[in-house]
Each structure stands twice: as C-alpha cells, then as structure tokens.
Amino acid sequence: MSQDIPTTQHAVLLTGPDQVRLETAKTVPAPGPHQILARVEAVGLCFSDLKLLHQFSNHPRKGPVISGIDPAVLEALSSYVPDDRPTVPGHELSLRIVAVGVGVAGFRVGERWLPQPDFRGFKTAGSNGAIGYNFEGGLQEYVLLDERILNDPETGESYMISVDEAVSAAAVALVEPWGCVECSYATTERNCVKAGGRVLVITDEGANELAVQTCFSPDGPPAEITRIGACDVDTLPDGSFDDVIYFGSRRETIEALNDKIAAGGIINIVLGGKRIGEPVSVGVGRIHYGPTRWVGTTGSDPAEGYAVIPANGELRRGDKVAVIGAGGPMGQMHVIRAVCSGIPGLSVWAMDVDDARLKSISAKAETLARANGAEFRAVNSKTTSVEEPFTYYALMAPIPALLENAINNAAPGAVINVFAGIPAPVRH
C-alpha cells in the first residue's frame, strides 16, 4: 500500500450484545483482487446503531449472506463479519477511494462515493447484507469493500453514488437519513388485493362474507384464495399470505392473524356492523420493517377497507401535522421537510419533551415556515397537554405506546407515519 496509508487505525468495535470498545490499532487491510480501500471522510450516528449494539448477532442484517454472491468472494473479504464476529457500525458514510486491487474496473483512486448501505440483492435469512452490520461500517478510518458486492446481482444497479468535490463530507453522510425520511412519504402503497398473490379469507360463524372479487387488482386476480373458519387459523403457516381478509370481530382471531401476513402484506378487518370492544395486540414493529398494513371497515364490503389506503405517505393539503420526537435529528428533518413542502394549509406541530431540543428546531423552522406559508408550533408534550386530534402523525421514537396514543387521538382519515423502527417482533 501507499506510504500515505497507515498500517493501523482507530475503530469502534461491537463485540457482542451491549459490548462496545475502542480499538486503537485495528489493521488497515491492503485491498486484494476486486477489492477497494476507502477512507472515511464523515460518518453519521443513527439510532439503528444502538439496535445493532443491543441485538448484535440476533439482528436480521448481522446474519450471513445466503444468496446473490459467490461465497468465495465473501470469504476473501476481511470486512465481511456475519453472525457473532465483531463488527464496526456506521452506515451513513462519505468515502474517498485510496487504493484498489487488481481487477477493479469501476472505481479509481481519488474518487468520492456515497454508498447505499443496504445491499438488498444479497439476502440474509431475515433481511439483507448491509454496511455497518454484516459488512464493517464507517466508525473507523478506512473501509474495505469488494466491487462485486457493490452492484445488485439481478438489476446491475450500483449501490454507490458518485459525489462531486463541491459537496461537503457532512452533507454526503446526511443523504442516507434524508433518503429514509423522503422514502417514508414517497413509497407507493397498494390499495387492492395483490395480483398473483396469496389471499386468506376467514369468516366467523354467522358473518356475511361478500365476494372478495371486488378487491382484485386491475393487474389481475390473486394466484390462490384460501378460505377457512376462524377456528382453523392456528393450523396455517406464518408469513404466508399477501392479503388477509377477516369477516369478524374477535380479538383473539385478529391477534392470531397478525403472524400469517407475509412481508408487504395487508390485513383487512371487515366488522359487518359489529365492534371488537377491547384492545388488540398487533405486531407494530412489522408495520415499519414489514412493511405490513392494517385496514378495515365497520361495514360489510372489504373493498371499503382497501379504499382508505392512500396512494403514498405524502402530506396533504390542510393537514394538521404532529411530529412526535421533533427535537431529535430525524424529527428535525421531518419538521423542516413539512414546513418547506409548499403544501397549502399545513399546520406543523413539533412535539418533544426537551425544551433545549425544541429551541433548536424552532430556530431552524420558524423562519422557513413563514417563508413557505406554513403554520409552525413547538410544544413540550411533557408540560403541555395536547388534546386536539391531528390528521397526520410522524412518530420518531420507537415506543409502541406512542403509536397507541396516536391511534386513539387521530382525526378521521388520519395518516400515521411509523417512522421509528420499533423492533419487528414487538407487539402492542
């Protein structure tokens, strides 16, 4: 390697659940064939890093990659650290290439790059490979990558974005969290039965099952429809159905159906004029990570449940917006995005329990709100009771009780943006 590159470096290592240490002499590896060594210009800290610290090898992104790449490529990459191997967190990065190995074709020394940290084409058992998880991240001075994991194995799309010299390293590292914020508003939602999918229809004794054909996608019918009674739900495999349509109102049946929804699935509860009458425990963590969706109707037509699903998570004209946990970094991004959106009639309430954090967001947002015609208010929800309903909630804190409170207080037609990553197994 060049004499400009040291042989050792400082690094933050996660070595087990809730075990972290500063390594002052971690080896800086020389890149082998197809490998790239990059200097970390800037790295952001994310609440997801704490989840990895707590869960460590149980985190779905810490498992081994099981598809998409020749295992020999991974075995030769010293920064590939699945399962219980120590890892370096940090997935919000600005990188500069400092050395390349033989065979590298798409990267040159001196170039700056922003990595998309999720390697979604390289699957683990529960998620996918990712920088800062089963591949070492940026809380060190140098990162080793392999060019063969930097492109999607199916589409060929690059996981790396070229960065101009005029952009600061800090701004580059902030692209990933800003991208997450934008995604929570821009992601397209499905509002019908999945074409070519699997549908489960459950009917309580005495319930009136209308034809589910009214809910089919214009792109075509589902591949399979399974019809059972509520008493047989426990016999079904978990995570198997793209749509679950339940004609009934029994709490215990709804809770059992939670586990039958596949990733990206929808459960549609058709009450037929009845009431559940008691709280229901559901997998709120899967709403964020699934992403699963819960809809329903007090009537008898399941199409009414699908009809309430918006096209995406975008703010709407005249929305009254509550950003819960607005004083933190991600909350500030949501607030600034809202007041700068230019959507007419927005009222944006920044809620937090820390006056210093509220002062910080107010200093940024008040002028921006005035310039863009939005109303802005900062409220300490610990000292000020807020009883009025909102039409849009953005939740920053991974606390299931906050989601329950938003559901109970929401105005009719409200959207609840569960931005905070409540751990997927959590029920509430």
C-alpha positions as a Markdown table, in Angstrom:
| # | Residue | x | y | z |
|---|---|---|---|---|
| 1 | Met | 0.0 | 0.0 | 0.0 |
| 2 | Ser | 1.0 | 3.6 | -0.4 |
| 3 | Gln | 3.1 | 5.2 | 2.3 |
| 4 | Asp | 0.3 | 7.7 | 2.8 |
| 5 | Ile | -2.0 | 4.9 | 4.2 |
| 6 | Pro | -1.2 | 3.9 | 7.8 |
| 7 | Thr | -1.0 | 0.2 | 8.7 |
| 8 | Thr | -3.3 | 0.6 | 11.7 |
| 9 | Gln | -6.3 | 2.7 | 12.6 |
| 10 | His | -8.8 | 3.7 | 15.3 |
| 11 | Ala | -12.2 | 1.9 | 15.2 |
| 12 | Val | -15.3 | 1.4 | 17.3 |
| 13 | Leu | -16.0 | -2.3 | 17.6 |
| 14 | Leu | -19.2 | -4.1 | 18.6 |
| 15 | Thr | -18.1 | -7.4 | 20.0 |
| 16 | Gly | -21.4 | -8.8 | 21.5 |
| 17 | Pro | -24.8 | -7.7 | 22.8 |
| 18 | Asp | -24.2 | -4.3 | 24.6 |
| 19 | Gln | -20.4 | -4.8 | 24.3 |
| 20 | Val | -18.5 | -2.0 | 22.6 |
| 21 | Arg | -14.8 | -1.0 | 22.7 |
| 22 | Leu | -12.5 | 1.5 | 21.0 |
| 23 | Glu | -9.7 | -0.3 | 19.1 |
| 24 | Thr | -6.6 | 1.9 | 18.7 |
| 25 | Ala | -4.6 | -0.4 | 16.5 |
| 26 | Lys | -7.0 | -2.2 | 14.1 |
| 27 | Thr | -5.2 | -3.3 | 10.9 |
| 28 | Val | -5.8 | -1.3 | 7.8 |
| 29 | Pro | -6.1 | -4.1 | 5.2 |
| 30 | Ala | -4.5 | -4.0 | 1.8 |
| 31 | Pro | -7.1 | -4.5 | -1.0 |
| 32 | Gly | -7.0 | -7.8 | -2.7 |
| 33 | Pro | -8.3 | -8.6 | -6.2 |
| 34 | His | -11.5 | -6.8 | -7.0 |
| 35 | Gln | -11.3 | -5.0 | -3.6 |
| 36 | Ile | -11.4 | -1.3 | -2.7 |
| 37 | Leu | -10.0 | 0.6 | 0.2 |
| 38 | Ala | -11.7 | 3.8 | 1.1 |
| 39 | Arg | -11.0 | 6.5 | 3.6 |
| 40 | Val | -14.0 | 7.5 | 5.7 |
| 41 | Glu | -14.4 | 11.3 | 5.3 |
| 42 | Ala | -17.5 | 11.5 | 7.5 |
| 43 | Val | -19.9 | 9.1 | 9.3 |
| 44 | Gly | -23.3 | 9.7 | 10.9 |
| 45 | Leu | -24.6 | 8.1 | 14.1 |
| 46 | Cys | -28.0 | 6.5 | 13.9 |
| 47 | Phe | -30.4 | 5.0 | 16.4 |
| 48 | Ser | -30.2 | 1.8 | 14.3 |
| 49 | Asp | -26.6 | 1.5 | 15.5 |
| 50 | Leu | -28.0 | 1.2 | 19.0 |
| 51 | Lys | -30.3 | -1.6 | 17.9 |
| 52 | Leu | -27.4 | -3.5 | 16.5 |
| 53 | Leu | -25.5 | -2.9 | 19.7 |
| 54 | His | -28.3 | -4.4 | 21.7 |
| 55 | Gln | -29.2 | -7.3 | 19.3 |
| 56 | Phe | -25.8 | -8.0 | 17.8 |
| 57 | Ser | -25.9 | -11.4 | 16.1 |
| 58 | Asn | -29.7 | -11.6 | 16.5 |
| 59 | His | -30.1 | -8.5 | 14.3 |
| 60 | Pro | -31.5 | -9.7 | 10.9 |
| 61 | Arg | -28.8 | -7.8 | 9.0 |
| 62 | Lys | -26.0 | -9.4 | 11.0 |
| 63 | Gly | -26.7 | -12.9 | 9.7 |
| 64 | Pro | -24.7 | -14.5 | 6.8 |
| 65 | Val | -25.5 | -13.6 | 3.2 |
| 66 | Ile | -27.2 | -16.7 | 1.7 |
| 67 | Ser | -27.8 | -15.6 | -1.9 |
| 68 | Gly | -26.7 | -13.3 | -4.7 |
| 69 | Ile | -22.9 | -13.8 | -4.4 |
| 70 | Asp | -20.3 | -16.5 | -4.7 |
| 71 | Pro | -19.4 | -17.4 | -1.1 |
| 72 | Ala | -15.7 | -17.4 | -2.1 |
| 73 | Val | -15.9 | -13.6 | -2.6 |
| 74 | Leu | -17.2 | -13.1 | 0.9 |
| 75 | Glu | -14.6 | -15.5 | 2.4 |
| 76 | Ala | -11.8 | -13.4 | 0.9 |
| 77 | Leu | -13.2 | -10.1 | 2.2 |
| 78 | Ser | -11.9 | -9.5 | 5.7 |
| 79 | Ser | -14.6 | -6.8 | 6.4 |
| 80 | Tyr | -17.4 | -9.4 | 5.9 |
| 81 | Val | -18.2 | -10.2 | 9.5 |
| 82 | Pro | -21.5 | -12.1 | 9.9 |
| 83 | Asp | -23.0 | -13.7 | 13.0 |
| 84 | Asp | -21.0 | -13.3 | 16.2 |
| 85 | Arg | -17.9 | -11.8 | 14.6 |
| 86 | Pro | -17.0 | -8.3 | 15.9 |
| 87 | Thr | -18.2 | -5.6 | 13.6 |
| 88 | Val | -17.8 | -1.8 | 13.0 |
| 89 | Pro | -21.1 | 0.1 | 12.9 |
| 90 | Gly | -21.8 | 3.2 | 10.9 |
| 91 | His | -23.8 | 3.2 | 7.7 |
| 92 | Glu | -24.2 | 6.9 | 6.9 |
| 93 | Leu | -21.0 | 7.5 | 5.0 |
| 94 | Ser | -18.9 | 9.7 | 2.8 |
| 95 | Leu | -16.0 | 7.8 | 1.3 |
| 96 | Arg | -12.9 | 8.5 | -0.8 |
| 97 | Ile | -11.1 | 5.8 | -2.6 |
| 98 | Val | -7.4 | 5.5 | -1.6 |
| 99 | Ala | -6.4 | 2.1 | -3.1 |
| 100 | Val | -7.8 | -0.5 | -5.4 |
| 101 | Gly | -6.9 | -4.1 | -6.0 |
| 102 | Val | -6.2 | -6.0 | -9.3 |
| 103 | Gly | -9.3 | -6.3 | -11.4 |
| 104 | Val | -11.2 | -3.3 | -10.1 |
| 105 | Ala | -12.9 | -1.7 | -13.1 |
| 106 | Gly | -15.4 | 0.9 | -11.9 |
| 107 | Phe | -13.5 | 2.8 | -9.2 |
| 108 | Arg | -10.4 | 4.9 | -9.2 |
| 109 | Val | -8.1 | 6.3 | -6.5 |
| 110 | Gly | -9.2 | 9.8 | -5.5 |
| 111 | Glu | -12.9 | 9.4 | -6.3 |
| 112 | Arg | -15.6 | 10.2 | -3.7 |
| 113 | Trp | -18.6 | 7.9 | -3.2 |
| 114 | Leu | -21.7 | 7.7 | -1.2 |
| 115 | Pro | -22.7 | 4.1 | -0.5 |
| 116 | Gln | -26.3 | 2.9 | -0.3 |
| 117 | Pro | -25.7 | 0.8 | 2.8 |
| 118 | Asp | -28.4 | -1.8 | 2.2 |
| 119 | Phe | -27.2 | -4.5 | -0.2 |
| 120 | Arg | -30.7 | -5.7 | -1.0 |
| 121 | Gly | -29.7 | -8.2 | -3.6 |
| 122 | Phe | -27.6 | -10.1 | -1.1 |
| 123 | Lys | -30.1 | -11.7 | 1.2 |
| 124 | Thr | -29.7 | -12.9 | 4.8 |
| 125 | Ala | -32.3 | -15.2 | 6.4 |
| 126 | Gly | -34.3 | -12.3 | 7.8 |
| 127 | Ser | -33.2 | -9.2 | 5.7 |
| 128 | Asn | -30.1 | -8.4 | 3.5 |
| 129 | Gly | -26.5 | -7.6 | 3.8 |
| 130 | Ala | -25.6 | -4.1 | 4.9 |
| 131 | Ile | -22.6 | -1.8 | 5.6 |
| 132 | Gly | -22.3 | -1.3 | 9.3 |
| 133 | Tyr | -23.9 | -4.7 | 10.1 |
| 134 | Asn | -22.5 | -7.9 | 8.5 |
| 135 | Phe | -20.1 | -5.8 | 6.5 |
| 136 | Glu | -17.9 | -3.4 | 8.5 |
| 137 | Gly | -19.1 | 0.2 | 8.5 |
| 138 | Gly | -17.7 | 3.7 | 8.9 |
| 139 | Leu | -16.9 | 4.2 | 12.6 |
| 140 | Gln | -13.2 | 3.6 | 11.6 |
| 141 | Glu | -10.8 | 5.4 | 9.5 |
| 142 | Tyr | -10.7 | 3.1 | 6.5 |
| 143 | Val | -13.3 | 0.7 | 5.0 |
| 144 | Leu | -12.6 | -2.3 | 2.8 |
| 145 | Leu | -15.2 | -3.2 | 0.1 |
| 146 | Asp | -15.4 | -5.6 | -2.8 |
| 147 | Glu | -16.5 | -4.3 | -6.2 |
| 148 | Arg | -18.6 | -7.4 | -6.7 |
| 149 | Ile | -20.9 | -6.6 | -3.9 |
| 150 | Leu | -21.5 | -3.0 | -5.0 |
| 151 | Asn | -24.0 | -3.8 | -7.7 |
| 152 | Asp | -27.3 | -5.5 | -7.5 |
| 153 | Pro | -26.9 | -9.1 | -8.8 |
| 154 | Glu | -30.2 | -9.0 | -10.7 |
| 155 | Thr | -30.6 | -5.4 | -12.0 |
| 156 | Gly | -26.9 | -4.4 | -12.1 |
| 157 | Glu | -27.9 | -1.2 | -10.4 |
| 158 | Ser | -25.0 | 0.3 | -8.4 |
| 159 | Tyr | -25.2 | 0.7 | -4.6 |
| 160 | Met | -22.6 | 3.5 | -4.9 |
| 161 | Ile | -23.4 | 7.1 | -5.9 |
| 162 | Ser | -20.6 | 9.3 | -7.3 |
| 163 | Val | -20.0 | 12.5 | -5.3 |
| 164 | Asp | -18.8 | 15.9 | -6.6 |
| 165 | Glu | -15.9 | 17.6 | -4.9 |
| 166 | Ala | -18.1 | 20.7 | -4.2 |
| 167 | Val | -20.3 | 18.8 | -1.7 |
| 168 | Ser | -19.1 | 18.7 | 1.9 |
| 169 | Ala | -18.4 | 15.3 | 3.5 |
| 170 | Ala | -21.0 | 16.0 | 6.2 |
| 171 | Ala | -23.7 | 16.8 | 3.6 |
| 172 | Val | -22.9 | 13.5 | 1.8 |
| 173 | Ala | -23.2 | 11.5 | 5.0 |
| 174 | Leu | -26.6 | 13.1 | 5.7 |
| 175 | Val | -28.0 | 11.8 | 2.4 |
| 176 | Glu | -28.8 | 8.4 | 3.8 |
| 177 | Pro | -31.0 | 9.6 | 6.7 |
| 178 | Trp | -32.6 | 12.2 | 4.4 |
| 179 | Gly | -33.3 | 9.4 | 2.0 |
| 180 | Cys | -35.1 | 7.5 | 4.7 |
| 181 | Val | -37.2 | 10.5 | 5.6 |
| 182 | Glu | -38.2 | 11.0 | 1.9 |
| 183 | Cys | -38.9 | 7.3 | 1.4 |
| 184 | Ser | -41.5 | 7.4 | 4.3 |
| 185 | Tyr | -43.5 | 9.9 | 2.3 |
| 186 | Ala | -42.9 | 8.8 | -1.3 |
| 187 | Thr | -43.3 | 5.0 | -1.1 |
| 188 | Thr | -46.3 | 3.8 | -3.2 |
| 189 | Glu | -49.0 | 1.9 | -1.2 |
| 190 | Arg | -51.1 | -1.0 | -2.6 |
| 191 | Asn | -54.8 | -0.5 | -2.2 |
| 192 | Cys | -56.2 | -3.7 | -3.6 |
| 193 | Val | -55.6 | -7.5 | -3.4 |
| 194 | Lys | -52.2 | -8.3 | -4.8 |
| 195 | Ala | -52.2 | -9.6 | -8.3 |
| 196 | Gly | -50.7 | -13.1 | -8.4 |
| 197 | Gly | -50.5 | -13.2 | -4.6 |
| 198 | Arg | -52.0 | -15.5 | -1.9 |
| 199 | Val | -55.2 | -14.5 | -0.2 |
| 200 | Leu | -56.6 | -15.8 | 3.1 |
| 201 | Val | -60.3 | -15.3 | 3.8 |
| 202 | Ile | -61.5 | -16.0 | 7.3 |
| 203 | Thr | -65.1 | -15.9 | 8.3 |
| 204 | Asp | -66.6 | -16.0 | 11.8 |
| 205 | Glu | -69.6 | -18.2 | 12.3 |
| 206 | Gly | -72.6 | -16.1 | 11.3 |
| 207 | Ala | -70.6 | -13.4 | 9.5 |
| 208 | Asn | -71.6 | -12.4 | 6.0 |
| 209 | Glu | -68.8 | -13.0 | 3.5 |
| 210 | Leu | -69.2 | -10.8 | 0.4 |
| 211 | Ala | -67.3 | -11.7 | -2.7 |
| 212 | Val | -63.7 | -10.6 | -2.4 |
| 213 | Gln | -63.5 | -10.2 | -6.2 |
| 214 | Thr | -64.4 | -6.5 | -5.8 |
| 215 | Cys | -61.0 | -6.0 | -4.2 |
| 216 | Phe | -58.9 | -7.5 | -7.0 |
| 217 | Ser | -56.2 | -5.6 | -8.7 |
| 218 | Pro | -56.7 | -4.2 | -12.2 |
| 219 | Asp | -53.4 | -6.1 | -13.0 |
| 220 | Gly | -55.1 | -9.4 | -12.4 |
| 221 | Pro | -56.5 | -11.8 | -9.7 |
| 222 | Pro | -54.6 | -13.4 | -7.0 |
| 223 | Ala | -53.0 | -16.8 | -7.7 |
| 224 | Glu | -54.6 | -18.5 | -4.7 |
| 225 | Ile | -57.5 | -17.9 | -2.3 |
| 226 | Thr | -57.7 | -20.0 | 0.9 |
| 227 | Arg | -61.0 | -19.9 | 2.8 |
| 228 | Ile | -61.2 | -21.2 | 6.4 |
| 229 | Gly | -63.1 | -20.7 | 9.6 |
| 230 | Ala | -61.7 | -18.7 | 12.5 |
| 231 | Cys | -61.1 | -21.9 | 14.5 |
| 232 | Asp | -58.6 | -23.1 | 11.9 |
| 233 | Val | -56.2 | -20.1 | 11.9 |
| 234 | Asp | -53.6 | -21.7 | 14.1 |
| 235 | Thr | -53.1 | -24.5 | 11.5 |
| 236 | Leu | -51.8 | -22.2 | 8.9 |
| 237 | Pro | -48.1 | -21.4 | 8.3 |
| 238 | Asp | -46.9 | -18.0 | 9.4 |
| 239 | Gly | -45.9 | -15.3 | 6.9 |
| 240 | Ser | -47.7 | -16.9 | 4.0 |
| 241 | Phe | -50.4 | -14.6 | 2.8 |
| 242 | Asp | -50.2 | -11.3 | 0.9 |
| 243 | Asp | -53.8 | -10.4 | 1.9 |
| 244 | Val | -55.7 | -11.5 | 4.9 |
| 245 | Ile | -59.4 | -10.6 | 4.8 |
| 246 | Tyr | -61.3 | -11.3 | 8.1 |
| 247 | Phe | -65.0 | -11.1 | 8.3 |
| 248 | Gly | -65.5 | -10.9 | 12.0 |
| 249 | Ser | -64.7 | -9.0 | 15.2 |
| 250 | Arg | -62.9 | -11.4 | 17.6 |
| 251 | Arg | -59.8 | -10.1 | 19.3 |
| 252 | Glu | -58.1 | -13.5 | 19.6 |
| 253 | Thr | -58.6 | -14.2 | 15.9 |
| 254 | Ile | -57.2 | -10.8 | 14.9 |
| 255 | Glu | -54.1 | -11.4 | 17.1 |
| 256 | Ala | -53.6 | -14.8 | 15.6 |
| 257 | Leu | -53.8 | -13.5 | 12.0 |
| 258 | Asn | -51.0 | -11.0 | 12.7 |
| 259 | Asp | -48.4 | -13.7 | 12.2 |
| 260 | Lys | -50.0 | -15.0 | 8.9 |
| 261 | Ile | -49.2 | -11.8 | 6.9 |
| 262 | Ala | -46.3 | -12.0 | 4.6 |
| 263 | Ala | -43.8 | -9.1 | 4.1 |
| 264 | Gly | -45.6 | -6.3 | 2.4 |
| 265 | Gly | -49.0 | -7.9 | 3.3 |
| 266 | Ile | -52.3 | -6.3 | 4.2 |
| 267 | Ile | -54.8 | -7.4 | 6.8 |
| 268 | Asn | -58.4 | -6.1 | 6.2 |
| 269 | Ile | -60.8 | -6.5 | 9.1 |
| 270 | Val | -64.5 | -6.4 | 8.0 |
| 271 | Leu | -66.6 | -5.9 | 11.1 |
| 272 | Gly | -70.0 | -6.0 | 9.4 |
| 273 | Gly | -71.6 | -3.6 | 11.9 |
| 274 | Lys | -70.0 | -5.3 | 15.0 |
| 275 | Arg | -67.4 | -3.9 | 17.4 |
| 276 | Ile | -64.2 | -5.5 | 18.6 |
| 277 | Gly | -64.9 | -4.0 | 22.0 |
| 278 | Glu | -61.4 | -4.4 | 23.5 |
| 279 | Pro | -57.7 | -3.5 | 22.7 |
| 280 | Val | -56.0 | -5.8 | 20.2 |
| 281 | Ser | -52.3 | -6.7 | 20.4 |
| 282 | Val | -50.7 | -6.4 | 17.0 |
| 283 | Gly | -47.1 | -6.6 | 15.6 |
| 284 | Val | -46.5 | -2.8 | 15.4 |
| 285 | Gly | -42.8 | -3.4 | 14.6 |
| 286 | Arg | -43.7 | -5.1 | 11.3 |
| 287 | Ile | -45.5 | -2.0 | 10.2 |
| 288 | His | -42.2 | -0.3 | 9.9 |
| 289 | Tyr | -40.0 | -3.2 | 8.8 |
| 290 | Gly | -42.5 | -5.5 | 7.1 |
| 291 | Pro | -43.9 | -3.3 | 5.8 |
| 292 | Thr | -47.4 | -4.7 | 6.7 |
| 293 | Arg | -50.6 | -2.6 | 6.6 |
| 294 | Trp | -53.7 | -2.8 | 8.8 |
| 295 | Val | -57.0 | -1.6 | 7.3 |
| 296 | Gly | -60.7 | -2.3 | 7.8 |
| 297 | Thr | -64.3 | -1.2 | 7.6 |
| 298 | Thr | -67.3 | -1.1 | 10.0 |
| 299 | Gly | -69.4 | -2.2 | 7.1 |
| 300 | Ser | -69.6 | -5.5 | 5.2 |
| 301 | Asp | -67.7 | -4.8 | 2.0 |
| 302 | Pro | -63.9 | -5.4 | 2.2 |
| 303 | Ala | -63.4 | -3.0 | -0.7 |
| 304 | Glu | -64.2 | -0.2 | 1.7 |
| 305 | Gly | -61.1 | -1.2 | 3.8 |
| 306 | Tyr | -58.8 | -1.1 | 0.8 |
| 307 | Ala | -60.3 | 2.2 | -0.4 |
| 308 | Val | -59.0 | 4.1 | 2.7 |
| 309 | Ile | -55.3 | 3.3 | 1.8 |
| 310 | Pro | -53.7 | 6.5 | 0.4 |
| 311 | Ala | -51.5 | 6.4 | -2.7 |
| 312 | Asn | -48.5 | 7.1 | -0.6 |
| 313 | Gly | -47.5 | 8.7 | 2.7 |
| 314 | Glu | -47.3 | 12.3 | 1.5 |
| 315 | Leu | -48.7 | 15.2 | 3.5 |
| 316 | Arg | -52.0 | 16.5 | 2.2 |
| 317 | Arg | -53.5 | 20.0 | 1.7 |
| 318 | Gly | -54.7 | 21.3 | 5.1 |
| 319 | Asp | -53.1 | 18.6 | 7.2 |
| 320 | Lys | -52.5 | 19.2 | 10.9 |
| 321 | Val | -49.2 | 17.5 | 11.4 |
| 322 | Ala | -47.8 | 16.3 | 14.7 |
| 323 | Val | -44.1 | 15.3 | 14.6 |
| 324 | Ile | -43.5 | 13.3 | 17.8 |
| 325 | Gly | -39.9 | 13.5 | 18.9 |
| 326 | Ala | -39.4 | 16.5 | 16.7 |
| 327 | Gly | -36.2 | 17.8 | 18.5 |
| 328 | Gly | -34.0 | 14.8 | 17.5 |
| 329 | Pro | -32.1 | 14.7 | 14.3 |
| 330 | Met | -34.7 | 12.7 | 12.3 |
| 331 | Gly | -37.5 | 14.7 | 13.8 |
| 332 | Gln | -35.9 | 17.9 | 12.7 |
| 333 | Met | -35.7 | 16.6 | 9.2 |
| 334 | His | -39.4 | 15.7 | 9.2 |
| 335 | Val | -40.3 | 19.2 | 10.5 |
| 336 | Ile | -38.1 | 21.0 | 8.0 |
| 337 | Arg | -39.4 | 18.9 | 5.1 |
| 338 | Ala | -43.0 | 19.7 | 6.2 |
| 339 | Val | -42.7 | 23.4 | 6.6 |
| 340 | Cys | -40.7 | 23.7 | 3.3 |
| 341 | Ser | -43.1 | 21.4 | 1.3 |
| 342 | Gly | -45.2 | 24.3 | 0.0 |
| 343 | Ile | -48.4 | 22.2 | 0.5 |
| 344 | Pro | -51.2 | 24.7 | 1.2 |
| 345 | Gly | -52.7 | 25.0 | 4.6 |
| 346 | Leu | -50.3 | 22.9 | 6.6 |
| 347 | Ser | -50.1 | 23.3 | 10.4 |
| 348 | Val | -46.9 | 21.7 | 11.8 |
| 349 | Trp | -46.6 | 20.9 | 15.5 |
| 350 | Ala | -43.1 | 20.0 | 16.7 |
| 351 | Met | -43.5 | 17.9 | 19.9 |
| 352 | Asp | -40.8 | 16.9 | 22.2 |
| 353 | Val | -40.1 | 16.6 | 26.0 |
| 354 | Asp | -36.9 | 18.6 | 25.9 |
| 355 | Asp | -37.0 | 22.4 | 25.9 |
| 356 | Ala | -33.5 | 22.7 | 24.6 |
| 357 | Arg | -34.2 | 20.5 | 21.6 |
| 358 | Leu | -37.4 | 22.4 | 20.9 |
| 359 | Lys | -35.5 | 25.6 | 21.0 |
| 360 | Ser | -33.1 | 24.2 | 18.4 |
| 361 | Ile | -35.8 | 23.1 | 15.9 |
| 362 | Ser | -37.7 | 26.4 | 16.4 |
| 363 | Ala | -34.6 | 28.4 | 15.5 |
| 364 | Lys | -34.5 | 26.5 | 12.2 |
| 365 | Ala | -38.2 | 26.0 | 11.4 |
| 366 | Glu | -39.9 | 29.3 | 12.3 |
| 367 | Thr | -38.3 | 31.3 | 9.5 |
| 368 | Leu | -38.7 | 28.5 | 7.0 |
| 369 | Ala | -42.4 | 28.1 | 7.9 |
| 370 | Arg | -43.1 | 31.8 | 7.4 |
| 371 | Ala | -41.3 | 31.8 | 4.1 |
| 372 | Asn | -43.4 | 28.9 | 2.8 |
| 373 | Gly | -46.8 | 29.8 | 4.2 |
| 374 | Ala | -47.0 | 27.1 | 6.9 |
| 375 | Glu | -48.0 | 27.4 | 10.5 |
| 376 | Phe | -45.4 | 26.2 | 13.0 |
| 377 | Arg | -45.7 | 25.5 | 16.7 |
| 378 | Ala | -43.3 | 23.9 | 19.1 |
| 379 | Val | -44.8 | 22.1 | 22.1 |
| 380 | Asn | -43.3 | 20.4 | 25.1 |
| 381 | Ser | -45.7 | 17.5 | 25.4 |
| 382 | Lys | -44.4 | 16.7 | 28.9 |
| 383 | Thr | -45.5 | 20.0 | 30.3 |
| 384 | Thr | -48.4 | 21.0 | 28.0 |
| 385 | Ser | -51.4 | 18.8 | 27.5 |
| 386 | Val | -52.5 | 18.5 | 23.8 |
| 387 | Glu | -56.0 | 17.1 | 23.5 |
| 388 | Glu | -56.9 | 18.0 | 19.9 |
| 389 | Pro | -56.7 | 15.5 | 17.1 |
| 390 | Phe | -54.3 | 15.6 | 14.2 |
| 391 | Thr | -54.7 | 14.4 | 10.6 |
| 392 | Tyr | -51.0 | 13.3 | 10.2 |
| 393 | Tyr | -48.7 | 11.9 | 12.8 |
| 394 | Ala | -44.9 | 11.2 | 12.2 |
| 395 | Leu | -43.5 | 9.1 | 15.1 |
| 396 | Met | -39.8 | 9.4 | 15.7 |
| 397 | Ala | -39.5 | 7.4 | 19.0 |
| 398 | Pro | -39.7 | 3.6 | 18.8 |
| 399 | Ile | -42.2 | 3.4 | 21.7 |
| 400 | Pro | -45.4 | 1.3 | 20.9 |
| 401 | Ala | -47.4 | 3.4 | 23.5 |
| 402 | Leu | -46.9 | 6.5 | 21.3 |
| 403 | Leu | -48.4 | 4.6 | 18.4 |
| 404 | Glu | -51.4 | 3.6 | 20.5 |
| 405 | Asn | -51.9 | 7.2 | 21.6 |
| 406 | Ala | -51.8 | 8.4 | 18.0 |
| 407 | Ile | -54.4 | 5.8 | 17.0 |
| 408 | Asn | -56.7 | 6.8 | 19.9 |
| 409 | Asn | -56.4 | 10.6 | 19.2 |
| 410 | Ala | -56.3 | 10.6 | 15.4 |
| 411 | Ala | -58.8 | 12.6 | 13.4 |
| 412 | Pro | -60.9 | 10.7 | 10.9 |
| 413 | Gly | -58.9 | 9.9 | 7.8 |
| 414 | Ala | -55.6 | 10.5 | 9.6 |
| 415 | Val | -52.3 | 9.0 | 8.4 |
| 416 | Ile | -49.8 | 7.7 | 11.0 |
| 417 | Asn | -46.2 | 7.5 | 9.7 |
| 418 | Val | -44.5 | 5.0 | 11.9 |
| 419 | Phe | -41.0 | 6.2 | 11.0 |
| 420 | Ala | -39.3 | 5.0 | 14.2 |
| 421 | Gly | -38.0 | 1.4 | 13.8 |
| 422 | Ile | -39.9 | -0.4 | 16.6 |
| 423 | Pro | -38.2 | -3.9 | 16.7 |
| 424 | Ala | -40.1 | -6.2 | 14.4 |
| 425 | Pro | -41.1 | -8.8 | 17.0 |
| 426 | Val | -42.7 | -6.2 | 19.3 |
| 427 | Arg | -46.5 | -6.4 | 19.8 |
| 428 | His | -48.6 | -3.8 | 21.5 |
